[in-house]
Amino acid sequence: MIRNIIFDIGLVLIRFDWDSYMEKLFPADAGVRKAVTEAMWHNPDWNQLDRGVLPLPEVEQLFIENAPAYADAIREALRRLGEAPEKQPYAIPWIEQLKAMGYHVYYLSNYFEYLMQEAPQVLDFIPHTDGGIFSCHEKITKPDLEIYQRLMVRYQLVPEECVFIDDTAVNIAAANALGIHGFQFAGYEKSYPEIMAFLEQNRQERAADI
């Protein structure tokens, strides 16, 4: 039986639209938007932010080395990154609905300290959860199995009793490998009804066994 719901945060409980952010910063220059995106968001070096091992200036330098001609734009994009994430109005109501159904709610997110500091308001749902893990505090990121196992151990969770909701297929595959039930999030309008139908059926089956 499912007893615990584990949420990813970015692109699930918060909105993080990189393309819109680029449009806001560099509305008149598609070339700059493309170069900065390839140097940062679409580059493996972005993972260094989420890992939280390197100091921010060193990560910034990695981004600049990917596109030296756009150094000023990269610095600007990183400096103003707190403008990128936005709250999702459904986050807290969804968490509270799940808790009212008898589920425990946790989070497991690739996230970095700088963004927490620059946009704390988008994480206002955290006190409504039962706990969770940010990658930057663990120095390890999804889809490494170790970060899922740490969540299981820290909160004494049984993988088969957990549902994990994430927008990335590889992260879902990692959860499945440990016996965690995974739902790949494809937007609230599509995924919410599917997830809630599954959880309502599970709740009814659990109640029948009592």
N, CA and C of each residue as an Amber inpcrd file, in Angstrom:
protein
   630
   0.8280000  -1.2040000   0.0000000   0.0000000   0.0000000   0.0000000
   0.8680000   1.2640000   0.0000000   0.4090000   2.2690000  -0.6910000
   1.1260000   3.5400000  -0.7360000   0.7910000   4.3570000   0.5100000
   1.8340000   4.8540000   1.1680000   1.6530000   5.6800000   2.3600000
   2.3440000   7.0400000   2.2450000   3.2740000   7.1580000   1.2900000
   4.1110000   8.3570000   1.2120000   4.1780000   8.8850000  -0.2160000
   4.0820000  10.2020000  -0.3510000   4.2060000  10.8670000  -1.6470000
   5.4740000  11.7170000  -1.6190000   6.3190000  11.5400000  -2.6290000
   7.5750000  12.2830000  -2.7200000   7.5310000  13.1410000  -3.9800000
   7.6680000  14.4370000  -3.8040000   7.6240000  15.3690000  -4.9290000
   9.0200000  15.8370000  -5.3240000   9.2630000  15.9000000  -6.6130000
  10.2990000  16.7780000  -7.1440000   9.7710000  18.2070000  -6.9700000
  10.6430000  19.1930000  -7.0850000  10.1970000  20.5780000  -6.9130000
  10.1770000  21.3340000  -8.2420000  11.3420000  21.4880000  -8.8830000
  11.3950000  22.2480000 -10.1200000  10.5460000  21.6250000 -11.2170000
   9.6950000  22.4270000 -11.8420000   8.7860000  22.0130000 -12.9110000
   7.6670000  21.1040000 -12.4180000   7.5660000  20.9390000 -11.0970000
   6.4500000  20.1910000 -10.5120000   5.7210000  21.0850000  -9.5090000
   6.3750000  21.4120000  -8.4030000   5.7480000  22.2670000  -7.3950000
   6.0660000  23.7460000  -7.5890000   7.0370000  24.0500000  -8.4360000
   7.2710000  25.4390000  -8.8280000   7.3940000  25.5080000 -10.3470000
   7.1770000  26.6850000 -10.8790000   7.3440000  26.9210000 -12.3130000
   8.7520000  27.4500000 -12.5460000   9.4550000  26.8430000 -13.4950000
  10.7900000  27.3200000 -13.8530000  10.8920000  27.2640000 -15.3690000
  10.5250000  28.3690000 -15.9990000  10.4760000  28.4490000 -17.4560000
  11.7070000  29.2090000 -17.9350000  12.7370000  28.4660000 -18.2850000
  14.0010000  29.0890000 -18.6770000  13.8410000  29.9650000 -19.9150000
  13.0830000  29.5030000 -20.8930000  12.9270000  30.2770000 -22.1270000
  12.2670000  31.6270000 -21.8520000  11.2670000  31.6380000 -20.9870000
  10.6200000  32.9040000 -20.6310000  11.5870000  33.8230000 -19.8920000
  12.4140000  33.2260000 -19.0600000  13.4240000  34.0050000 -18.3320000
  14.4030000  34.6520000 -19.3040000  14.8350000  33.9030000 -20.3080000
  15.7390000  34.4520000 -21.3130000  15.0720000  35.5820000 -22.1000000
  13.7970000  35.3990000 -22.4300000  13.0590000  36.4440000 -23.1440000
  12.9910000  37.7230000 -22.3130000  12.8410000  37.5630000 -21.0250000
  12.7680000  38.7140000 -20.1280000  14.1010000  39.4550000 -20.0730000
  15.2020000  38.7030000 -20.0030000  16.5160000  39.3240000 -19.8650000
  17.0380000  39.8970000 -21.1780000  16.8230000  39.1570000 -22.2600000
  17.4150000  39.5430000 -23.5500000  16.3420000  39.5230000 -24.6420000
  15.3490000  40.3930000 -24.5440000  14.1980000  40.3220000 -25.4560000
  14.5330000  40.6000000 -26.9160000  15.6080000  41.3250000 -27.1580000
  15.8820000  41.7600000 -28.5280000  16.9570000  40.9410000 -29.2290000
  17.4910000  39.9170000 -28.5710000  18.6390000  39.2240000 -29.1630000
  18.5120000  37.7150000 -28.9800000  17.9950000  37.0510000 -29.9910000
  17.8300000  35.5950000 -29.9470000  19.1770000  34.8910000 -29.8810000
  20.2070000  35.4930000 -30.4820000  21.5330000  34.8890000 -30.4560000
  22.0930000  34.8120000 -29.0500000  21.9030000  35.8680000 -28.2820000
  22.3570000  35.8740000 -26.8880000  21.5710000  34.8380000 -26.0850000
  20.2690000  34.8050000 -26.2920000  19.4410000  33.8360000 -25.5640000
  19.9080000  32.4140000 -25.8270000  20.1920000  32.1120000 -27.0840000
  20.6300000  30.7620000 -27.4490000  21.9930000  30.4420000 -26.8410000
  22.9230000  31.3810000 -26.9220000  24.2720000  31.1440000 -26.4120000
  24.2760000  30.9500000 -24.8990000  23.5310000  31.7910000 -24.1930000
  23.4760000  31.6830000 -22.7310000  22.7930000  30.3790000 -22.3200000
  21.7500000  30.0160000 -23.0310000  21.0470000  28.7650000 -22.7270000
  21.9660000  27.5680000 -22.9070000  22.7120000  27.5430000 -24.0050000
  23.6140000  26.4190000 -24.2620000  24.7710000  26.3880000 -23.2630000
  25.2000000  27.5440000 -22.8110000  26.3230000  27.6060000 -21.8740000
  25.9170000  27.2590000 -20.4480000  24.6210000  27.4440000 -20.1360000
  24.1660000  27.2570000 -18.7570000  23.1350000  26.1380000 -18.6470000
  21.9190000  26.4300000 -19.0050000  20.7800000  25.5400000 -18.7560000
  20.8990000  24.2040000 -19.4830000  21.3920000  24.2220000 -20.7150000
  21.5120000  22.9920000 -21.4980000  22.8930000  22.3630000 -21.3860000
  23.6750000  22.8010000 -20.4330000  25.0410000  22.3050000 -20.2900000
  25.1690000  21.4280000 -19.0460000  25.9400000  20.3420000 -19.1170000
  26.1340000  19.4960000 -17.9300000  26.6910000  20.2410000 -16.7200000
  27.3400000  21.3790000 -16.9560000  27.8850000  22.1470000 -15.8340000
  26.7890000  22.6630000 -14.9000000  25.5470000  22.7430000 -15.3960000
  24.4420000  23.1720000 -14.5270000  24.3320000  22.2550000 -13.3030000
  24.6770000  21.0000000 -13.4970000  24.6010000  20.0400000 -12.4010000
  25.5010000  20.4340000 -11.2300000  26.5500000  21.2190000 -11.5210000
  27.4370000  21.6600000 -10.4450000  26.7130000  22.5860000  -9.4650000
  25.7480000  23.3400000  -9.9640000  24.9400000  24.1590000  -9.0560000
  24.1700000  23.2620000  -8.0960000  23.4960000  22.2570000  -8.6600000
  22.6620000  21.3770000  -7.8430000  23.4860000  20.5220000  -6.8810000
  24.7010000  20.1660000  -7.2630000  25.5460000  19.3490000  -6.3840000
  26.0260000  20.1470000  -5.1770000  26.2360000  21.4360000  -5.3650000
  26.6150000  22.2730000  -4.2390000  28.0210000  22.0460000  -3.7270000
  28.8990000  21.5240000  -4.5660000  30.2810000  21.2670000  -4.1450000
  31.1720000  22.4640000  -4.4570000  31.0600000  22.9860000  -5.6750000
  31.8920000  24.1170000  -6.0800000  31.2820000  25.4390000  -5.6160000
  32.1060000  26.4090000  -5.2260000  31.5890000  27.7490000  -4.9200000
  30.9480000  28.3630000  -6.1610000  29.9780000  29.2270000  -5.9420000
  29.2460000  29.8290000  -7.0570000  30.1600000  30.5220000  -8.0710000
  31.1850000  31.2780000  -7.6580000  32.0530000  31.9120000  -8.6580000
  32.7500000  30.9030000  -9.5760000  33.0600000  29.7270000  -9.0520000
  33.7030000  28.7130000  -9.8880000  32.7220000  28.1330000 -10.9020000
  31.4800000  27.9610000 -10.4920000  30.4690000  27.4790000 -11.4390000
  30.2240000  28.5380000 -12.5090000  30.1630000  29.7890000 -12.0930000
  30.0070000  30.8760000 -13.0580000  31.1270000  30.8510000 -14.0900000
  32.3410000  30.5970000 -13.6460000  33.4760000  30.5530000 -14.5650000
  33.3520000  29.3900000 -15.5420000  32.8230000  28.2670000 -15.0790000
  32.5860000  27.1420000 -15.9910000  31.6110000  27.5380000 -17.0920000
  30.5510000  28.2330000 -16.7060000  29.5780000  28.6940000 -17.6990000
  30.2400000  29.6340000 -18.7110000  31.0480000  30.5490000 -18.2160000
  31.7050000  31.5230000 -19.0920000  32.6640000  30.8270000 -20.0560000
  33.3540000  29.8140000 -19.5720000  34.2730000  29.0760000 -20.4460000
  33.5320000  28.3660000 -21.5740000  32.2530000  28.0890000 -21.3700000
  31.4580000  27.4620000 -22.4280000  31.1050000  28.4340000 -23.5490000
  31.1120000  29.7390000 -23.2430000  30.7750000  30.7620000 -24.2480000
  31.4370000  32.0770000 -23.8460000  32.7550000  32.1690000 -23.9800000
  33.4830000  33.3530000 -23.4930000  32.9920000  34.6730000 -24.0810000
  32.5220000  34.6450000 -25.3050000  32.0700000  35.8800000 -25.9490000
  30.8060000  36.4400000 -25.2920000  30.1450000  35.6230000 -24.4900000
  28.8880000  36.0450000 -23.8610000  29.0300000  36.1170000 -22.3380000
  30.2400000  36.4120000 -21.8880000  30.5230000  36.4130000 -20.4500000
  29.6140000  37.3680000 -19.6810000  29.4200000  38.5680000 -20.1980000
  28.5910000  39.5450000 -19.4800000  27.1440000  39.0740000 -19.3750000
  26.6330000  38.4900000 -20.4400000  25.2510000  38.0040000 -20.4320000
  25.0940000  36.8340000 -19.4620000  26.0930000  35.9760000 -19.4080000
  26.0490000  34.8440000 -18.4780000  26.0660000  35.3440000 -17.0390000
  26.9130000  36.3180000 -16.7650000  26.9550000  36.8860000 -15.4090000
  25.6020000  37.4930000 -15.0360000  24.9880000  38.1790000 -15.9840000
  23.6850000  38.7960000 -15.7360000  22.6190000  37.7340000 -15.4750000
  22.6450000  36.6700000 -16.2710000  21.6550000  35.6060000 -16.1100000
  21.7950000  34.9220000 -14.7550000  23.0210000  34.7340000 -14.3090000
  23.2280000  34.0980000 -13.0110000  22.8710000  35.0470000 -11.8740000
  23.2360000  36.3050000 -12.0200000  22.9650000  37.2880000 -10.9670000
  21.4700000  37.4520000 -10.7220000  20.6820000  37.4010000 -11.7780000
  19.2400000  37.6450000 -11.6630000  18.4200000  36.3560000 -11.6340000
  19.0710000  35.2390000 -11.3780000  18.4000000  33.9450000 -11.4880000
  17.2020000  33.8120000 -10.5480000  17.2070000  34.5660000  -9.4690000
  16.0720000  34.5290000  -8.5570000  14.7680000  34.9940000  -9.1830000
  14.8520000  35.6410000 -10.3550000  13.6460000  36.0800000 -11.0600000
  13.0180000  34.9670000 -11.8890000  13.7230000  33.8520000 -12.0500000
  13.2460000  32.7870000 -12.9390000  12.1330000  31.9210000 -12.3390000
  12.2760000  31.4200000 -11.1140000  11.2250000  30.5320000 -10.5880000
   9.9860000  31.2970000 -10.1430000   8.8480000  30.6370000 -10.2480000
   7.5810000  31.2220000  -9.8130000   6.7950000  30.1860000  -9.0260000
   6.0050000  30.6610000  -8.0890000   5.1590000  29.7580000  -7.3100000
   4.0750000  29.1540000  -8.1950000   3.7050000  27.9210000  -7.8840000
   2.5400000  27.3050000  -8.5030000   1.3860000  27.3850000  -7.5030000
   0.2620000  27.9450000  -7.9070000  -0.8430000  28.1290000  -6.9570000
  -1.4150000  26.8270000  -6.4130000  -1.1570000  25.7260000  -7.1140000
  -1.7200000  24.4500000  -6.6760000  -0.8480000  23.7210000  -5.6560000
   0.3800000  24.1830000  -5.4170000   1.3320000  23.4050000  -4.6210000
   0.8220000  23.1200000  -3.2090000   0.5120000  24.1630000  -2.4620000
   0.0780000  23.9570000  -1.0750000  -1.2680000  23.2390000  -1.0050000
  -2.2760000  23.6330000  -1.7930000  -3.5390000  22.8870000  -1.7400000
  -3.3830000  21.4040000  -2.0610000  -2.5130000  21.0820000  -3.0110000
  -2.3070000  19.6750000  -3.3650000  -1.6810000  18.9140000  -2.1980000
  -0.6620000  19.5020000  -1.6000000  -0.0160000  18.8610000  -0.4490000
  -1.0210000  18.6520000   0.6770000  -1.8020000  19.6700000   0.9610000
  -2.7780000  19.5640000   2.0460000  -3.8680000  18.5370000   1.7240000
  -4.2450000  18.4400000   0.4700000  -5.2250000  17.4310000   0.0740000
  -4.6790000  16.0250000   0.3150000  -3.4340000  15.8120000  -0.0530000
  -2.8150000  14.5010000   0.1440000  -2.7160000  14.1510000   1.6260000
  -2.3610000  15.1240000   2.4340000  -2.2500000  14.8670000   3.8700000
  -3.6250000  14.5730000   4.4770000  -4.6540000  15.2510000   3.9770000
  -6.0110000  14.9870000   4.4580000  -6.4710000  13.5820000   4.0940000
  -5.8800000  13.0220000   3.0380000  -6.1950000  11.6550000   2.6240000
  -5.3980000  10.6190000   3.4160000  -4.5210000  11.0920000   4.2840000
  -3.7570000  10.1830000   5.1240000  -2.3530000   9.8860000   4.6490000
  -1.8890000  10.6150000   3.6190000  -0.5440000  10.3880000   3.1010000
   0.4660000  11.3190000   3.7710000   1.6940000  10.8280000   3.9050000
   2.8130000  11.6800000   4.2890000   3.4160000  12.2480000   3.0040000
   3.8870000  13.4850000   3.0650000   4.3810000  14.1620000   1.8650000
   5.8220000  14.6260000   2.0880000   6.6930000  14.2650000   1.1440000
   8.1110000  14.6190000   1.2120000   8.5410000  15.2370000  -0.1180000
   9.7560000  15.7750000  -0.1460000  10.3140000  16.2990000  -1.3910000
  11.7180000  15.7430000  -1.5880000  12.0990000  15.5990000  -2.8490000
  13.4380000  15.1560000  -3.2300000  13.8030000  15.9260000  -4.4880000
  14.6950000  16.8940000  -4.3440000  14.8910000  17.8470000  -5.4340000
  16.3590000  18.1480000  -5.7030000  16.7020000  18.2090000  -6.9820000
  17.9630000  18.8110000  -7.3920000  17.7720000  20.3220000  -7.3260000
  18.4130000  20.9450000  -6.3560000  18.1750000  22.3660000  -6.0820000
  19.4420000  22.9470000  -5.4850000  19.6300000  24.2630000  -5.6220000
  20.8890000  24.8300000  -5.1310000  20.6670000  26.0150000  -4.1970000
  21.6550000  26.2060000  -3.3430000  21.5590000  27.1600000  -2.2460000
  21.3130000  28.5840000  -2.7300000  21.9870000  28.9740000  -3.7920000
  21.8550000  30.3400000  -4.2910000  20.4120000  30.6500000  -4.6730000
  19.7370000  29.6930000  -5.3030000  18.3510000  29.9190000  -5.7030000
  17.4340000  29.9830000  -4.4820000  17.7340000  29.1910000  -3.4630000
  16.9630000  29.2830000  -2.2200000  17.0580000  30.6830000  -1.6260000
  18.2570000  31.2390000  -1.6640000  18.4800000  32.5590000  -1.0810000
  17.8290000  33.6660000  -1.9070000  17.8640000  33.5110000  -3.2260000
  17.3740000  34.5600000  -4.1110000  15.8620000  34.5140000  -4.3240000
  15.2530000  33.3540000  -4.1380000  13.8030000  33.2320000  -4.3690000
  13.1680000  32.3530000  -3.2930000  13.2850000  32.7370000  -2.0290000
  12.7360000  31.8910000  -0.9550000  11.2200000  31.7640000  -1.0070000
  10.5570000  32.7500000  -1.6060000   9.0960000  32.7610000  -1.6040000
   8.4960000  31.5910000  -2.3770000   9.2300000  31.0450000  -3.3470000
   8.6480000  29.9640000  -4.1480000   8.6500000  28.6340000  -3.3930000
   9.3560000  28.5960000  -2.2760000   9.4190000  27.3750000  -1.4680000
   8.5090000  27.4610000  -0.2470000   7.4710000  28.2740000  -0.3320000
   6.6040000  28.4680000   0.8330000   5.8020000  27.2290000   1.2020000
   5.8190000  26.2150000   0.3430000   5.1090000  24.9680000   0.6360000
   5.9110000  24.0310000   1.5380000   7.2020000  24.2890000   1.7110000
   8.0660000  23.3730000   2.4640000   7.5270000  23.0870000   3.8720000
   7.0770000  24.0990000   4.6360000   6.5620000  23.7970000   5.9810000
   5.3250000  22.9000000   5.9860000   4.6740000  22.7630000   4.8470000
   3.4840000  21.9180000   4.7640000   3.8390000  20.4460000   4.5350000
   5.1080000  20.1700000   4.2430000   5.5390000  18.7930000   4.0050000
   6.0210000  18.1530000   5.3020000   6.3280000  16.8700000   5.2150000
   6.8590000  16.1330000   6.3620000   8.3810000  16.0480000   6.3290000
   8.9960000  16.7340000   5.3690000  10.4470000  16.7320000   5.2710000
  10.9040000  16.4320000   3.8620000  12.2100000  16.3640000   3.6860000
  12.7280000  16.0750000   2.3570000  14.2060000  16.3500000   2.2500000
  14.6980000  16.2640000   1.0230000  16.1270000  16.4050000   0.7500000
  16.3400000  17.3240000  -0.4460000  17.2650000  18.2710000  -0.2690000
  17.7750000  19.0790000  -1.3690000  19.1590000  18.5470000  -1.7500000
  19.4010000  18.4210000  -3.0350000  20.6690000  17.8560000  -3.5020000
  21.8780000  18.6410000  -3.0100000  21.7600000  19.9710000  -2.9620000
  22.9180000  20.7860000  -2.5920000  23.3710000  20.5360000  -1.1590000
  22.4700000  20.0570000  -0.3140000  22.8380000  19.7510000   1.0720000
  23.4790000  18.3770000   1.2020000  23.2560000  17.5310000   0.1950000
  23.7840000  16.1660000   0.2230000  25.0270000  16.0030000  -0.6430000
  25.2830000  16.9970000  -1.5030000  26.4140000  16.9610000  -2.4470000
  26.2780000  15.8030000  -3.4390000  25.0460000  15.4980000  -3.7780000
  24.7520000  14.4200000  -4.7180000  23.4080000  14.7300000  -5.3640000
  23.2240000  14.3170000  -6.6120000  22.0090000  14.6770000  -7.3360000
  21.2950000  13.4410000  -7.8870000  20.0040000  13.6060000  -8.1320000
  19.2770000  12.6080000  -8.9140000  19.8760000  12.5930000 -10.3220000
  19.9590000  11.4600000 -10.9750000  19.3370000  10.1810000 -10.6350000
  20.2310000   9.2000000  -9.8760000  21.2720000   9.6710000  -9.2110000
  22.1040000   8.7680000  -8.4110000  21.2230000   8.0750000  -7.3680000
  21.2700000   6.7700000  -7.3250000  20.4080000   6.0170000  -6.4130000
  20.6550000   6.3740000  -4.9520000  21.8610000   6.8230000  -4.6500000
  22.2120000   7.1230000  -3.2620000  21.3100000   8.1940000  -2.6570000
  20.9170000   9.1880000  -3.4400000  20.1110000  10.2680000  -2.8660000
  18.6990000   9.7800000  -2.5320000  18.1830000   8.8450000  -3.3170000
  16.8820000   8.2480000  -2.9990000  16.9920000   7.4010000  -1.7290000
  18.0800000   6.6580000  -1.6390000  18.2800000   5.7990000  -0.4680000
  18.4400000   6.6230000   0.8010000  19.0790000   7.7670000   0.6860000
  19.2190000   8.6310000   1.8590000  17.8580000   9.1150000   2.3490000
  16.9780000   9.4400000   1.4180000  15.6330000   9.8580000   1.8120000
  14.9090000   8.7200000   2.5180000  15.0300000   7.5100000   1.9860000
  14.3770000   6.3520000   2.5950000  14.8680000   6.1380000   4.0260000
  16.1780000   6.2040000   4.2040000  16.7670000   5.9520000   5.5230000
  16.4260000   7.0730000   6.4970000  16.5420000   8.3020000   6.0400000
  16.3580000   9.4490000   6.9370000  14.9520000   9.5000000   7.5230000
  13.9660000   9.1280000   6.7110000  12.5780000   9.2120000   7.1750000
  11.9460000   7.8360000   7.3800000  12.7970000   6.8070000   7.3580000
  12.3490000   5.4330000   7.6130000  11.1900000   5.0500000   6.6860000
  11.4070000   5.2880000   5.4080000  10.3980000   4.9930000   4.3970000
  10.6780000   3.6450000   3.7440000   9.6190000   2.9670000   3.3590000
   9.7150000   1.7140000   2.6130000   9.4840000   2.0440000   1.1410000
  10.4250000   1.7340000   0.2510000  10.2760000   2.1280000  -1.1580000
   8.9400000   1.7350000  -1.7750000   8.4900000   0.5240000  -1.5030000
   7.2460000   0.0420000  -2.1040000   6.0130000   0.7850000  -1.5870000
   6.1800000   1.5600000  -0.5270000   5.0680000   2.3380000   0.0310000
   5.1190000   3.8010000  -0.4120000   5.9770000   4.0950000  -1.4000000
   6.1810000   5.4840000  -1.8280000   5.8130000   5.6840000  -3.2970000
   5.2710000   6.8550000  -3.5830000   5.0850000   7.3360000  -4.9510000
   5.9970000   8.5370000  -5.1410000   6.7210000   8.5480000  -6.2490000
   7.6380000   9.6420000  -6.5660000   7.1420000  10.3500000  -7.8170000
   6.9940000  11.6720000  -7.7360000   6.4770000  12.4800000  -8.8440000
   7.5830000  13.4130000  -9.3230000   8.0090000  13.2380000 -10.5670000
   9.1350000  13.9930000 -11.1200000   8.8770000  14.2000000 -12.6070000
   9.4020000  15.2840000 -13.1610000   9.1660000  15.5720000 -14.5760000
  10.1660000  14.9020000 -15.5050000  11.2100000  14.2740000 -14.9610000
  12.2930000  13.7390000 -15.7800000  12.2930000  12.2160000 -15.7790000
  12.3010000  11.6370000 -16.9640000  12.1780000  10.1810000 -17.1030000
  13.3080000   9.4360000 -16.4010000  14.5380000   9.9320000 -16.5080000
  15.6670000   9.2170000 -15.9150000  15.5610000   9.1910000 -14.3940000
  14.9810000  10.2360000 -13.8080000  14.7950000  10.2510000 -12.3540000
  13.7100000   9.2660000 -11.9220000  12.6850000   9.1360000 -12.7440000
  11.6350000   8.1530000 -12.4730000  12.2040000   6.7420000 -12.5770000
  13.0400000   6.5070000 -13.5780000  13.6420000   5.1830000 -13.7540000
  14.4940000   4.8050000 -12.5490000  15.2180000   5.7670000 -12.0050000
  16.0380000   5.4930000 -10.8230000  15.1630000   5.1180000  -9.6350000
  14.0670000   5.8420000  -9.4570000  13.1430000   5.5240000  -8.3640000
  12.5660000   4.1210000  -8.5420000  12.1660000   3.8100000  -9.7680000
  11.6060000   2.4890000 -10.0440000  12.6020000   1.3770000  -9.7330000
  13.8750000   1.6470000  -9.9790000  14.9120000   0.6410000  -9.7350000
  15.0040000   0.2640000  -8.2610000  14.5620000   1.1670000  -7.3950000
  14.5820000   0.9010000  -5.9560000  13.2460000   0.3760000  -5.4420000
  12.2830000   0.2350000  -6.3350000  10.9750000  -0.2540000  -5.9250000
   9.9700000   0.8340000  -5.6190000  10.3420000   2.0940000  -5.8680000
   9.4430000   3.2280000  -5.6540000   8.5410000   3.3750000  -6.8790000
   7.2700000   3.6070000  -6.6650000   6.3380000   3.8280000  -7.7690000
   6.5550000   5.2310000  -8.3310000   6.7670000   5.3410000  -9.6290000
   7.0530000   6.6380000 -10.2280000   5.9560000   7.1240000 -11.1520000
   5.6840000   8.4310000 -11.0830000   4.7960000   9.0980000 -12.0260000
   5.5840000  10.2230000 -12.6820000   5.7100000  10.1830000 -14.0040000
   6.3780000  11.2850000 -14.6900000   5.3830000  12.4200000 -14.8800000
   5.7030000  13.5500000 -14.2860000   4.8190000  14.7130000 -14.2950000
   4.8540000  15.3800000 -15.6630000   3.6710000  15.5880000 -16.2380000
   3.5660000  16.1910000 -17.5690000   2.6750000  17.4220000 -17.5300000
   2.7420000  18.1550000 -16.4270000   1.8820000  19.3190000 -16.2420000
   0.7230000  18.9800000 -15.3260000   0.2950000  19.9690000 -14.5630000
  -0.7290000  19.7430000 -13.5390000  -2.0510000  19.2680000 -14.1370000
  -2.4820000  19.8950000 -15.2090000  -3.7890000  19.5620000 -15.7770000
  -3.8590000  18.1090000 -16.2340000  -2.7590000  17.6000000 -16.7640000
  -2.7450000  16.2130000 -17.2360000  -2.4510000  15.2260000 -16.1100000
  -1.4490000  15.5330000 -15.2970000  -0.9540000  14.5450000 -14.3370000
  -1.7520000  14.4880000 -13.0410000  -2.2650000  15.6200000 -12.6010000
  -2.9940000  15.6220000 -11.3300000  -4.1510000  14.6190000 -11.3170000
  -5.0330000  14.6070000 -12.3270000  -6.1410000  13.6350000 -12.2800000
  -5.6600000  12.1860000 -12.2710000  -4.6140000  11.8920000 -13.0360000
  -4.1030000  10.5200000 -13.1040000  -3.5310000  10.0870000 -11.7560000
  -2.7310000  10.9560000 -11.1640000  -2.0990000  10.6270000  -9.8850000
  -3.1450000  10.4870000  -8.7890000  -4.0830000  11.4130000  -8.7540000
  -5.0790000  11.3930000  -7.6870000  -6.0320000  10.2070000  -7.8230000
  -6.3330000   9.7930000  -9.0360000  -7.1790000   8.6100000  -9.2200000
  -6.4810000   7.3760000  -8.6690000  -5.1900000   7.2630000  -8.9450000
  -4.4100000   6.1390000  -8.4230000  -4.3680000   6.1660000  -6.8960000
  -4.1360000   7.3430000  -6.3300000  -4.0080000   7.4520000  -4.8790000
  -5.3470000   7.2790000  -4.1700000  -6.4240000   7.7140000  -4.7910000
  -7.7410000   7.5150000  -4.1880000  -8.0970000   6.0310000  -4.1550000
  -7.7820000   5.3240000  -5.2330000  -8.0200000   3.8810000  -5.2420000
  -7.1820000   3.2000000  -4.1670000  -5.9300000   3.6200000  -4.0550000
  -5.0600000   3.0550000  -3.0240000  -5.5990000   3.3450000  -1.6260000
  -6.1070000   4.5620000  -1.4230000  -6.6480000   4.9300000  -0.1110000
  -7.8450000   4.0590000   0.2500000  -8.6960000   3.8120000  -0.7270000
  -9.8710000   2.9830000  -0.4780000  -9.4750000   1.5400000  -0.1620000
  -8.4840000   1.0290000  -0.8810000  -8.0160000  -0.3340000  -0.6230000
  -7.3710000  -0.4310000   0.7550000  -6.6520000   0.6180000   1.1240000
  -6.0080000   0.6290000   2.4400000  -7.0550000   0.6670000   3.5470000
  -8.1150000   1.4650000   3.3360000  -9.1820000   1.5530000   4.3330000
  -9.9190000   0.2260000   4.4640000 -10.0730000  -0.4890000   3.3550000
 -10.7850000  -1.7700000   3.3800000 -10.0120000  -2.8290000   4.1440000
  -8.6900000  -2.6710000   4.2040000  -7.8540000  -3.6500000   4.8990000
  -7.8000000  -3.4230000   6.4010000  -8.2750000  -2.2510000   6.8340000
  -8.1980000  -1.9450000   8.2700000  -9.2470000  -2.7490000   9.0450000
